[in-house]
Every structure is written in C-alpha cells, then in structure tokens.
Amino acid sequence: MKTFGAIAIIVCLFTGCGYHDHYRHRAEIRRAHEDFRRAGWEAREELQHARRDLQRELRQAREDFRREMRQAHRDFRDEFGRW
C-alpha cells in the first residue's frame, strides 16, 4: 500500500494532479466575467451618451421648427392682414 501511495505521489508530481488547474480555470472565468461586466457598463455609457445627443438634437429641431412657424405666421399675417 505504501508503494502504491508513493507511485501515486510521484505520478502526480510529474503529470500534475489537476488541483491547481481548478483554481486557474476559476480565475479565468472570473476575469472573463469581469470583462463581460465592464463591456456591458461601457455599452450602457455609450447608449446614454447617444440618447442624450439624440434628445439634444430633437430639442434643437423642435425649437427651430417653432421659430420657423412663428416667422411663417408673421409673414402670413403681414401679407394677408392688410386686406
């Protein structure tokens, strides 16, 4: 029995028993998970920036449209208000 145990220990030393591989894989999984979370966070930030830009552009377009409509209304009133 002692001989079998000694052989098993020697085999594990030369081939690796896989005990440390388990922790290496866990670390790789943890890193991948953190990378995935970071990518999600960055995508969320980019989406928020795009949303703010779109809202700003829509607000500006709405103000421009209102300004043009007021001017068109004044022009119309000036043109036909003389009658």
ZAMARGU-4260 file (C-alpha; in steps of 0.2 Angstrom, whole numbers, plus 5000, padded with zeros to 4 digits):
<rodrens>
0) 5000/5000/5000 | 5014/5012/5004 | 5022/5008/4987 | 5006/5012/4978 | 5004/5029/4988
5) 5022/5033/4983 | 5019/5029/4965 | 5003/5040/4965 | 5013/5054/4973 | 5027/5053/4960
10) 5015/5052/4946 | 5005/5067/4952 | 5021/5077/4954 | 5027/5073/4936 | 5010/5074/4927
15) 5001/5087/4938 | 4985/5081/4948 | 4974/5095/4941 | 4971/5103/4958 | 4979/5119/4953
20) 4971/5119/4936 | 4954/5120/4945 | 4959/5137/4953 | 4967/5143/4936 | 4951/5140/4927
25) 4941/5149/4941 | 4952/5164/4939 | 4950/5164/4920 | 4931/5163/4922 | 4931/5177/4935
30) 4942/5188/4923 | 4930/5184/4908 | 4915/5188/4919 | 4923/5205/4924 | 4927/5209/4906
35) 4909/5205/4901 | 4903/5216/4915 | 4915/5230/4910 | 4909/5229/4892 | 4891/5230/4897
40) 4895/5245/4908 | 4904/5253/4893 | 4890/5249/4881 | 4877/5257/4894 | 4888/5273/4895
45) 4889/5274/4876 | 4870/5271/4875 | 4867/5285/4887 | 4878/5297/4878 | 4869/5293/4862
50) 4852/5295/4870 | 4857/5312/4877 | 4864/5318/4860 | 4848/5312/4852 | 4837/5322/4864
55) 4848/5337/4862 | 4846/5336/4843 | 4827/5334/4844 | 4825/5348/4856 | 4835/5359/4844
60) 4825/5354/4829 | 4809/5357/4839 | 4815/5375/4844 | 4820/5378/4826 | 4803/5372/4819
65) 4794/5383/4831 | 4804/5398/4827 | 4801/5395/4808 | 4782/5393/4811 | 4781/5409/4821
70) 4791/5418/4807 | 4779/5410/4794 | 4764/5415/4804 | 4770/5433/4805 | 4774/5433/4786
75) 4757/5426/4783 | 4748/5439/4794 | 4758/5453/4786 | 4754/5448/4769 | 4736/5445/4771
80) 4732/5455/4786 | 4732/5471/4775 | 4716/5466/4766
</rodrens>
